[in-house]
Structures are given as C-alpha cells and as structure tokens.
Amino acid sequence: MYLYCRYLLDKRWYDQWKEYVHTGDQNSSSYPGKIDNTELYEDLDSYHLKERLTENEDFVLVPAEAWHKLLSWYDMMDDQPPLERKVVDLPSTVKVEVYPVEIYLCLSSNLESTVSARFSRADKIHAIHQKIRQHFNVSETAESRLWMRNTDTSSERLRNLNMTVLDTCLSSGMTVIMEIRNADGTWPTSRPQIMRNSADEDSYQGPPGVCGLTNLGNTCFMNSALQCLSNTPPLTEYFLKNSYLEELNFTNPLGMKGEIAEAYADVIKQMWSGRHYSVVPRVFKTKVGHFASQFLGYQQHDSQELLSFLLDGLHEDLNRVKKKEYIELRDADGRPDQEVAEEAWRNHLRRNDSVIVDTFHGLFKSTLVCPQCNKVSVTFDPFCYLSVPLPVSKERVMEVFYVSLDPTAKPTQMAVADVFNHHFYRIYQTDEFLSCILDRDDIFVSGCVDQDGEEVVMAIYMRERSHYRDYGSGGNSYGTSLFGHPLLISVPRAQCTREDLYQLLLKRLATDTNSQDATDGDQSAGAEPSGKEEEDEDEDEEEEEPASCAQANKRLPGRRRYTERRKKALFTMQAVNSNGTTERGMGETDGSFSFSSQPYIAIDWDPDMKKKYYIENEAEKYIKDQSMDVPHQQTTVQLQECLELFTTVETLEEENPWYCPTCKKHQLATKKLDLWSLPEVLIIHLKRFSYTKYSREKLDTIVEFPLRDLDFSGFLLKKTVNSTEPPCRYDLIAVSNHYGGLRDGHYTSYARNKDNGQWYYFDDSKVTYAREEQIVVRLILRNDLATRVQKKTDLFKMMSTTIGHISGLELFYSTQTLGGCSQIFSLDLKSRCNLGVG
C-alpha cells in the first residue's frame, strides 16, 4: 500500500528557485519562471523519464503540500504533466517510487492492439481492470477476467483484483489481457470445453438451465449433484448475477483460493446460457480432484459425499469473514434455550458468513446427560444437512446352504462358514453376531452333534493332485489345486486316527462318489502279480500308498501284506493351513491327528481316481427349501418416522464417549438431537447404508414423504418464528436418483426449472421432459424392478416447488412463501459410501 505521495522537481529549477528566494529580490535575474521539468524527460512526446536519474543530482522530491504551493505561485510549463510519485511500503523499507511499472494493456479478441499505462506498485489490480474498461469501452455489465502474460506462450490468471501490482509480480514491459465472457457462458480460452452435439450449436437457443453434463467416466455422481444445485434458485441466482465476484475469499486458509467457486460459477453460467445441449465439466472435475484427493481419477463415488464437499468448499471460498477470530464456546449452564441459541448463532456468524450459510445452515440443540452424576450439557450447533436414520427391522432374511452330515441325527449345534473360491474365507465362532455376515456371502451351515465337548469340528478341503511333481518349490511333492465345496465335519476326539477319519470321510462322500465301485476296484487290484513285473508294480504302488497303510503293512506277513499294499485308497489326507495350500506337520505318533487350534485337513485326489470315482454333478446338487419361494416384502416407512428416530435419545458408543466436566472422566452419556431452527435450504440425508465392524449393507426400504406441504412444525423446538425466518412448510424442487448396489449403479436426477416451471429428467448429457406424475410412477416402478433383479435401489431426488408422493434418497425442498417466491429446502436421503458407476 502507499502511504502518501511526493512530486519530482528538476534540480536546476529547484536550485534557481532557492537562490531567488534567498536574495528576496523579486526583480532578481534568478527568478525561476514556470516549473520546468524538461531535463528529466527522455522526449517531450511521451514524457518518459530518463533512465537512471539520481535524487539530489537530477531531481528533488517535495511533499504534496509544497508542490501545490509552488504550482499556484509559478504555474507549470504548458503540456507538462506533474511528476507525482507514491511513497510505497515495501518489505523492510519505505521508498518513493520514481519509476512506476509500465504495463501494456489489450483485449483477448485483439492482442495486436495494445496501449501502455503506468501503475504504482501499490496500485491494486482493480485499477488496471478499470483502466482497460475505460480505454477499450468495455461495458460495466460485461463479465471479464484478467490474464498476465509471462511469455509469448505462457499466461497466468490475475484472480484477486484486490492484490497489488507488487504482490502479483507485475513488472515493466509485461502485458495484461482482458478476456470477456461469451454470450453462451463460456470463456474464449476454454471454448473447446463445450460439447458440440451438432455443427450449428452456436445457433442453438434453448431454455436456460435445460442442459446436460457430459459423463467424463464414472462422473454421473458429480453430474447428479450439479444438476440438483443448479436448480436451486437462490444459489443459482447468486452466481448468475455475479454477486460472488465481490465475495471471493482468496486468503482463507480453509478455502480453495476461490478456485472452486469460480469453477462452479463457470459451469452454472454455461448451463444457464441457453446456448448448449450439454456442457463438459472437465475443468470443474479437475479442480475438485485437486483440492479433494478422494475424487481424483475416475472411480465410483457417492453423490452426497461430493455435495457435502462442494457446499463446504463454496462456503469457505465465499466466506465474508476474512479473519476468523477465536471464540470460546460456553455451555448453557441453566440459561434459557432462546438465549443460548442466539449466542451460538452469533458466534457461528462471527466465523462463518456466506451465501451457503444464508441458504443451507440451520441449528441443532444437542442434549447430553451423564449416566453417573446426571450432569446435563446443552449446546447449539450449526448444521448444513440432517443425517436421518431409517427404521431397521430386527429380523433379517438370509440365504444359507445347510449341509447335514447325518440326516438321522438331530444337530445340537451349528458350524457356520463363509465359503469363497473353494476355500473357507472365514469360520464364525458361536458368540459372533449375524451382522458381520454380508448378504453377498455364500454361507454354509453344517449340523454338528456335540457330545459334551468330546467332538472336534474339522475343516476339510478338496484338492486335486497334479500328475507331475513340483521340483521348483524346493521339494519333490506333487502340486495341488482346490476344487468343490469344502466341508465342516464333527469328529470324536478319540477317532482322529487316519483310518477312522478316512472311513468317516468315505461315508460322508458316499453320495458324491462311486464308492462301491471303488471298493470293488480295490479288491480286484489285490491279485498277485509275478516276476519282475511284480517288483515294478510294488514300487509304483508303494509310492501311492497312504502312510497309515504303509505302517499297517509292516505288521502283515507274506501274501496278506502284499495284497493290502496293492489296495489303493480313493484319496490321501494332509494337515494344511487355513487356506488349504500349505501342508503342516501332523504331530501324530500313532496315526492320529493332533491340533492346538482349528484343524484343517486336505483330501488329496489322484487325478485318475477323481475322474473315475468322483461325481462332480452330484457334489454340486442341492435341494431348494420351500422358504426360498416366499416373496420378500419390501418395507415402507414414512419420512416422519425417520425424523422421529433422528430425535430419539441414544447412548453414545464406546468409540465416542463424552467427557463429563463434573465426573472428570469420559462417560457413555445419553444424547438427544432436536431441531431448533431450519434454513431456507435443508438437506436431509437418509442413511441408507448400515455399517458394522465387518460389513456394509444397503437398505432398500421405501421412504414415503409429501411432495408438498412438508410440515416441520412438530419437530421444531423454536415455536416463535419471525418474518425474517423461513416458514416450517416446504415443497420439493429436485430429485437425484441412484440405481444399483454398493459396487455399481448409475445416478440421474429430476429437477423443475426455476424459470418455466417445467420438470426435466437429467441423465448425464441427455435431457428429456418429465411430468410430475410420471416422476412418481417411474421412481416406484424402477425401485420394484431393481428388487426383482436383486439389485437394491437408492434414489437421490431433487424437485422444485410442486409435489406428490414418492420414495427416495435425497430431496431438495423449497420453503413456502407469499407471492409464490421460490425459496428452497432440500432433503438428502443417502449415506456416504462409494456408489454410482457412470
């Protein structure tokens, strides 16, 4: 900034004036005459100062008051401008700016036509902006922006008009270019960002706001949120009228230097220009990814998560509070709610004041009660949206595969396991909750007979042995691969020998194998061979014998031992790790298995034996229980039920205790949230996703709510509403829909145009007309269809000031005001989770 100014006087004229004053003779020959700075100029056409002029040798500096006195006494040579120079406050010094910065000015439409102008380093960029407008006759209503050309190929935006020439590093000889926004809402430098659906799009003229958004790759979540906010009248009018330009906050450390607000404004202006079928929001997507790394790339995301980030980013970029002060929050301490609430709102506005606060922020009343000392803590907290839970039934329908080891015996306990890709992904303990099981899991339940803890549950894998040994792993064992369904069987601890376990498994697999043929084959294979052939066969068979058979043969004399050795088992058994891939030490000394933890056994099949005796079709067969034919009834709840549940007293979780100031320790206090005041635009976030320690589940419950006259008076604690506050009744204005499940899906949106009142359906770049009754029916039909194809449906809805009855996820409502003024209220009925494939 500049402090004051000084004027340059030619040193020769100044010395002559001093001599004249010193003599005191008005008729003296030393009379200086008119002020003449000719010797300081390089030429008298441009009046540029000579280079390298030195103070007190070439010129002197006089204060402004002295200059004006001299000018009134002696006048100045014709056409010579006064050499006024500012005293600028530079880093670590104060200096008279003898040589100001000379900058070239031009318009982006004609870069060859430039003019030069001089500016002090203490001048703000706004002065340059106004100089260009004046010289090139640019209308005050035309929206423009400035660029600083660094080189012939590089330019930088001068975004903050309140910065000084010194702060922006502008120097003499550089060029500042003014760019004027096109009538279609684009900037000349970003014209390629517009999607041209036809060769004559320049001549297209459609309803403002009826414009699609191109899917850049899994960005339907972003397009849906943008369409919803685009059809929020107060926010859109704020940007279309350029009100945001005066409130951009470039210094907020919590903000994005105004870049998110400017990028959003560009998208809105293009969409509401009426000149485009569809806009490509690539620059906006890049800005979002730059400031929120979770949105980098083109992965699936949640529309509500993007909406939350965008509202917060716009708030900080447009925050009218330039320097946030520290505020110490106080507890209620028995004071009246009205007093505490007003104090909390004042404190909030001292740090947060923007169009987002004006439009979207309301006030909670939070009541905490200590379970030990009954200390009551009351605070009032601002909110931007409500996260409303869905009433969830305690009953749950699950699909499982039941495997009975002995149909004649009644099981006294169940062994439950999650099976994936032929192995046990997880074996559940009896004290675990069902909530840790996902709907998509393949759950196998085995009936076990527990005889006073004398039985052990074994996990059995099915493996096929390769024809060749695996020498590459450092050993000479055969390679194996898993197949079929693994088993859970109950085995008496006293019968954990190889022979007993083999017989038990053979009995269990009787329905899956040609066991009788296998037995006959074994017996016929016991014929006595002769001569050298006998010895060769002995060696081959010995390699394939199970260890238990080899041990038994040592005790058998003569021909009987030879015959037993010739009998070939259907499979061999190995103790393995939990994945069924690595063999472990048996720990047996008498042919029995011993385990210190969950036992895993692999049944290894020789390829030829498996092909001959194992029947895969029989092993994969199952009987469908009649309970599978009972249709699943989709639950329907009213929005009022969700709001009631939201305001219900709950106990804090162990991960989030409250520190009681009286007890001086953390307590699992009871907490109750109530609504104190509502904003113009309220976002209600319906938590459709149930999170546990082990799983994420999407609720397909239909939530019904009124499209008109949504009355919050029954939930509002503050009963006295003055004329400056929005009423308690709301109308829907827009809907964002999500179809699909947790891993995939697609976002679209419905919205009512603020100008013509017509409903439109936005599906990325495609926009079609929609009727109110059509919206209701289509949403319900699609929800039913999604259920039939076993896909859960989330609906994000945004509508304008007319309503009906629908069920969905996120809704934007407007408050009802006199004269049909369209103010807004929004309902957001979705939880934060990665959703939505574009």
Secondary structure, DSSP 8 states (H G I E B T S, - for coil): -EEEEEEEEEHHHHHHHHHHHHH--TT-TT---SB--GGGBS-TTT--B-TT--BTTTEEEEEHHHHHHHHHHH-B-TT----EEEEEEETTEEEE-SS-EEEEEEETTEEEEEEEEEE-TTSBHHHHHHHHHHHHT--TTS-EEEEEE-SSS-EEEE--TTSBTTTTT--TT-EEEEEE--TTS--GGGGGGEE-SSTTGGG----TT--EE---SS-HHHHHHHHHHHT-HHHHHHHHTTGGGGT--SS-TTS-TTHHHHHHHHHHHHHTSS--SEE--HHHHHHHHHH-GGG-TT----HHHHHHHHHHHHHHHT-S-SS---------TT--HHHHHHHHHHHHHHH--SHHHHHH-EEEEEEEE-TTT--EEEEEEEESEEEEE----S-----EEEEES-TTS--SEEEEEEEETTEEEEE--TTS-GGGS-TTS-EEEEEE--STT-EEEEEEEEEEEEEEE-TTTTS--EEEEE-S--EEEEEEGGG-BHHHHHHHHHHHGGGTB-HHHHHHHHHHTT----HHHHHHHHHHHHHHS-HHHHHHHHT--HHHHHHHHH---SEEEEEB-TTS-SB-----SSSB---SS--EEEEEE-HHHHHHHB-HHHHH-----GGGGS-----EEEHHHHHHHHTS-EE--TTS-EEETTTTEEE--EEEEEEEE--SS-EEEEE-EEE-SS-EEE---EEEEESS-EE-TTTBS-----TTS--SEEEEEEEEEEES-SS--EEEEEEE-TTT--EEEEETTEEEEE-HHHHHHHHHHHHHHHHHTT--EE-B--B-S---EEE-SEEEEEEB-GGG-B--EEE----SS-----
